[in-house]
Amino acid sequence: MELTLPFLFLLQEFRPVFTRPAFRLFVHLVTGWILSCRHRYITECIFTSGHVGDGHWSRYHRFFSHASWSLDRLCELLARLLVATFASTGTLVLAGDDTLCRKRGLTLYGAGMHHDPLISSRALKLVSWGHAWVVLTLLVRAPHWAPSKVFALSVAFRLYKNRQGLTKGKKQAATKGKSPTDTGRKKRRPPADPNHRTRPELLVELITLFASWFPDRDIVVTGDSAYGGRSVLQKLPANVHLISHAHPKAALYAPAPPPLPHQNGRPRKKGDRLPGMAEWAQDATQPWETLAFDQFGLHATLAVKVQQALYYKAGKDRLLTLVLTRDTTGKRPDALYYCTKLDWDARTILSTYAGRWAVEVTFESSKQFLGLEDPANRLPKAVQRTAPMALVIHSLVVLWCERGGWELLRFPERPWYKKKREPSFADLLTALRRQSWLEKIAPLVPRGSPHEKLAAELAELASRVG
């Protein structure tokens, strides 16, 4: 089975990443990954792509676990294709976030207990076993076929690992041969892993990598409060700006005054302490400005206040534009945002930050339709390269649609849903599958044949299975 020719031509752009045999395996796996309607295990991809018996099946497993290709190099080519297609000029807007892929099995490389937001509440925080991925995405729009949507297209990945202590095998070896009284003694805390990196540190690594690919472009990164502290804000590359949350109790300061003539000692790094978020909201000397938003990720009327100040604990002496927001209906709590791009106004800052919601849509679509949580690899290289393939394919499907695939979009007749005008990712994937099946069936059913309509119906049903 093969995918439609325009998509195969798109895959040819990644030929420099692989050797000739590895590139052939890459095409087979992507084909099976897209057309499969079951779990995206490697064996399932082999079967769906129609290459059972085409060499030993271990070749496909070794493609992820042992083959000498670079995921970062693949991501670089993908990012360049996306930027050239969606954002050839202007500011590049990125979003960074992390997602949990739930797993089973204690011997999986990199797996651990991580906070699970789907089963947690504000009162009760719960965890699940699995892999935590830090992902950097490019936020883009497709005005001619999805004018109101924002797509978050993944361009770089890192696997976050908990701090490593003694492994299960080492613990068993350490307690082997000891008496019950010995094993019952107070255990020493295992030493911290010097190579451990936090999620913000991994995101900074991804941002720095992306900035090195586009050193001449102006880049704005949006991140939630987990990625808004000093570990990110103080380590941004020169061509990168950040929009994020400030802590509700953040200490704000005026810029440092200029040194006085003949002043002795070190000059001041910050000015006088400014009112905090709560005091600023109650300050009647600065009136609220009302802004109405009706866009992807933000449908609300907000009252805002704006000032430029220092968020010294996070950004040291870097001047920031601070935006205080209050929902006029009272449905949202007051929030404080900051932006390092000083020439942007409140509407631009809030509109750009609202596009982050597309990241959550990408994670949901990749898990539901592309099996982001499915790979069952255990070896280090395989774990670090298999799951990101689902996010890479998500970006490729949207790119294929932008390059002409949108003309193949077709919504089925639904009397209960007549207002649909823009496609979801499921519609994009269905269009790609349908066209691939039609091209495969076309030589078997000549045009004008009485079976042509039946073949089209079968292709439609096959593209929607799953």
N, C-alpha and C positions, 0 to 999 in steps of 0.2 A: 504494500500500500504506500502511496506517495501523497504528499500534500500538494496543493495547487501550485502551479509553476511560479507565480509572483512571490510566494512565500519561500520557495526553494531558492529563487534568485536572491532573496534577502539573506538567507542563511549563508550564501557564498561570500558575504562580506566578512565572515568570521574564519575563512580558510587560513589566514596567516597565523591564527592562534594554535592550530593543530598540525600534526603530521598528516600525511595523506590517509593512512589507515584510521587514525583517530578521528579525522574529520568525517569519514564515512560513518563511523559509529555515532558521532555526534548527530548527524542528520537522521539516522535511524532512530535514535533515542528521542529526539525532539518530535519526530513524526508519531511515534508510539505514544509519547506523552500527551500530545494534543488530541489524538483520535481515541485514546482510551477512555472508557466510561466507568472504569473500576479503579481500585487503588493503584497509585503510580509506583508499583514495585518494578524493579528492573526487568524481571521476567515478564511482567505484564506488558511493558513497553516493547520488549522483543516480539511477543506474540502479536500485539496490535499492529506493529509496523510490518508484519509479514516476513520476518527474517528468522523464524525458527528453523534450525538446521543450517543456517548460513554461518559456518564456523562454530566453534565452541562457545556456549553461552557465557563462559567465564570472561571472555573478551569484553563484554559489556559491563560486567562488574568491575573489571580492572580499569576501565575507562575512567571511573571516578576514584578508585582506590590507589592506582599506581601510575597511570599515564602522566607524562611530563608536560601538561599544559597548565597555564596560569589562569586562575579565575579573575585576577585583577586585570590581566591583559584582555580577557574576554569582555570584562566590564568597561574597559576603556574604549574599545571599538563600539560597544553598544551605546555608551554615552555620546560618542562623537556622531553616531547615526541619529540619535534622538535629538541632539542639539541642532544638527544641520537641518533636520526636518521640521522641528517644532519651534525652535528658538534660535534662528541663525543670527539675529541681532537683538540688542537690548539686554536687560538684566536677566540673569539666570536665577530662577527661584527654586530652592531645594527645601526638602522637609526631611528631618531625621527623627526616627522613632525606633522602638523595639517591639517584638512580638514573640509570644511563647508558642512553641510547637510541642504539644503534649506527646509523650513517648511512654513506652513500656520497656522494661529490662534494665538491670543494674549495670551491665557491662558496656553500655553505649558510651562512646567517647564524648566528653563534653556535656553529658546530661547532668542535671542537678535539680534541686528544688527551687522553684522560682515563683514569685508572686503571680497569681492567676486573677486578672481583673474580671473575668467573666463569671466566676463563682464567688467573688468577694463582694463585700458591701462596705459602706463607710464604718459601720460598727464592727465588722468582723473581716479580717484579712486572712485569706487562705492561699495556699501554695499548691502547685502541681509539679510532677516530675516531667522533665522534658528539656528541650533545647531553647535557649533564648537568643534570638537573632537581632542584632543592631543593623538597621537598614537605612541607607541614604537614597532618597527618591528625587526625581526631577518633576516638578509640578508644571503641567502643560495644559493647553486648551486646544480644542478642535472646533473652531467656530462654524465651519461649513457643514458639519454633520452632528455635532453635539454642542451647540452654542452656550448652553448654561452649565455644562459640566467642567470639572477639573479632574485630570487624570494624574495620579502619582506613579511614575514609571521608575522602577528600581534600577539603580546604577552601581551600587556597591554594597558589600555585605561583610559582616564580621560575626563570628560566633562568640557569645559571652559565656565565660565559664566562672563558676563560683570559686572562691578561694579553696585551694587544694590542700587537704590534710592527708592522713594516712588512707590508703585505699583499703578495700575490703580484704584483699589478699595479704597486705602487710599487717593489718590488724590481727588476722588469724595467725600469721607467723609469729607475731610479737607475743601472743597469749599462749602459743602452743607449748606444752610441757610445764606450765605454771600451775601452781595450786590454786584452789578457789579463793584462798585468802589473798594471794598475790593479785589475781585478776580483779578482786573487789576493792583494791586500793584506789585512791584518788589518782586519776590519770592526768598527765600533763597535757596542756593544750598544744596541738601540733603547730609547728612553726608556720608563719605566713609564707605564702608563695611570693617570692620577689618578682616573678614575671606576671603576676596577676594584674589585669587592667580592668578598670570599671567601665560601665556602659558609656558615660560621657567621654572617657579617654578613647574608647573605640570609635565613637562618633567623630571626635577630633581627627583621628587617624584617617577616617573616610573622607572628611571634609578637606583635609590637607591633600589627600590623593586626588580628589576631584579638582581641586584648585590647581594642582600641577598639570592637569590635562588641559586646562583652559586658563593659562596665566594672564591673558589679556582681556578676560571678560570680568564684568562686575557681577558678583554672586551674593545672593541673599539667602540665608538659611533660616528656616522657621523650626522651632523646637518647643516642646512643652516645658513645664517647670523643672522636670528632671534633667533637662539639658540646658538650663538657663543660668547655672552657677558659674563660679570662677574657673572651674576646670574646663569649661568650654569658652567662656567669654574672653578669658585672658590668653587663649592660645589659638586664636583665629589667624589664618593667613592674611596677608596684607590686602588682598582683593576680595575678602569675604566679610559680609555683614551678618548680624544676627538679630532676629526678632523672637522674643520669648517672654515668659512670665517673670515678674519680680515677686519676691515674697511679700505677703500682705503686711508684715511687720518690718519691711526693709528700711534700713537707715539711709536716708537721702541727704545729700549735701549740695550746697551751691559750689560752682567752680571756684578754684583757688584764686584769690585776689592777686594782682600783680605785686611784686616785691616793692617795698618802699625804698626811696633813695637812701643809700648808705646803710641799708638794713643788714645787720649781722646775722649769722647763722643760716641754717638751711631754709630755703623758701617753703611756704606752705604747699601741701599737696591737695588740700580740699578746703572749701570755704565753710561757712556757718551751717549748722544742722538745719535742715528744712523740716516742715511738718510731715509726719508719716501719712500713710494711706488714709487712715480713718480721719485724722485731723484735716488733711487736704480736702477730703470729701465734704467736710462740714464748713470749710472756709467760705464765707459768703462774699469775700472780696473778689474771688475769681468765679464768674458765672459758668454754669454748664452750657455746653453747646450740644444741640440735638442733631444726631445723624441717623438717617433711615437706611437700612441695608436689606436688600432682597436679592441674594446671590447664593451660589453654591457654598454651603457650610455656615451661612449666617443669614437668618431671616428675623430681624429684630430692629427695634428702634432704641438706640443707645444715647444716653447723655454722656459727654466726654469732657475731660479737662486735660490740657497738654502743658508740659513744661520741659525744659532741658535742665538736667541735673546729673549729679554723680551718684551711682549705685556703688559706693566705694568698696564694700565687702566683696562684691562679685567682679566689678570692672576696674577697680583702682581709680585712676584719674582720667579714665576715658569718659568723655561727655556723651550722654545718652538722651534720646527723646523719650520721655515717659508719658504714657497715655493711661489715664484713669477712666474706667467705664462703669456706668450704672444702667441697668436695664430699667426702662421706664415702666414696664409692667411688673417688675419685682420678681420675675421668674428666675433670673440669674443673680448670683451674688456679685458684689462689686469686685472688679479685677484690675490689676495693675500690670501693664505691658511696657516693655522697653524695646527700643530699636537703635542700633548703632549708626543707622543711616540718617544723618541729621537733617537732610533736605526733604524728607518724606513727611507728609501731614498725617493726621490721625486717621482719616478715611483710607488712605493708601496702606498704612500699617495694619489696620484691622482687617481690611479686605484681603491683604496678602496672607495674614496669619490664618484667616478662616479657611483658606485653601488646604490647610493641613488635614482637614477631614478626609480628603481623598486618600491619605495614607491608610486610614482604617478601612476604607472601601477596598483598597488593593489587598490588604491582608485577608480580609473576609473572602474576596473573590478567589484569591490564590489558594486558600484552604478549601473552599467549597468546590471549585471547578477545576483546579489544577493540582490538587493533592499535595499542598505544601507540607502537611504533617505526615504524609504517607511513607517516605523513604525509610527503609529498615537497615541502613548501613551501620557498621560498628567501628570500622577503622578510622583513624583521624582524617586522612585526606578525603575519604569517601563521605564522611559526615559533613566536612566543611565545603564540599563541592556539589553534593547531590541536591539538597533542599533548595539552595539558591537557584537551581535550574528552573524551578517552578516560577520564581519571581522574574527571571530572565525571559521566560516564555511569555509571561503576562505582558511585559514591555514590548516584546516582538509582535504579539497579536495586535496591540493598539497601534504600533508602528505600521504594520501591514494594512490596517484599516485606513490610516491616514494617507498611505501611498496609493490608494485606489480601492481598497477593499470595502470602503464605506458604500460604494455603489451597489454592492451585493447584499446590503442589509435589507431584510424583509421581515415585517412583523406579521404574525399569523392573525387571522380573524378572531377577535375576542369581543363579543358584544358587551361584555361586562367591563371592558377596559379600552374605551375608544379614544381616550385623550393622550395616549402614549405617542410621543413625537421623537424622543431621543433614546438611543440604545444603551443598554447596560453592558457590562463586560460579557455576561452570558450571551447576549445577542451577537457580539463580535465573534466570540468563539463558535457559536452556532453557524454564523455565516462562513467562517473559514472551513469548518468541517463539511458543511453542505456543498460548498464549491469543490472541495477535494473529492467528495464522493461522486459528484456529478461528472467531473473530469475522468474519474476512474470508470464510471458506467458508460460514458458517451460512446466509446468504440463498440460496445455490446448492443446498444440500442440506437439505431440510426435515426436521424431527424425525420419526423413525419411518421414514425412507426406507431402502431396502435398501443405499444407498450411504453411510449415515451412519458406519458402522464404518470403511469404506475412507477416508473423508474424515478421520476422527480419526487413522488410521494415517499418512496422508500428512502431516498437520500435525505429528505426533510426529517423523517422519523429517526434515521440513524444519527443525524447530527444533533438531535435533541435528547438522545438517551443519556442518562447519567444524572 
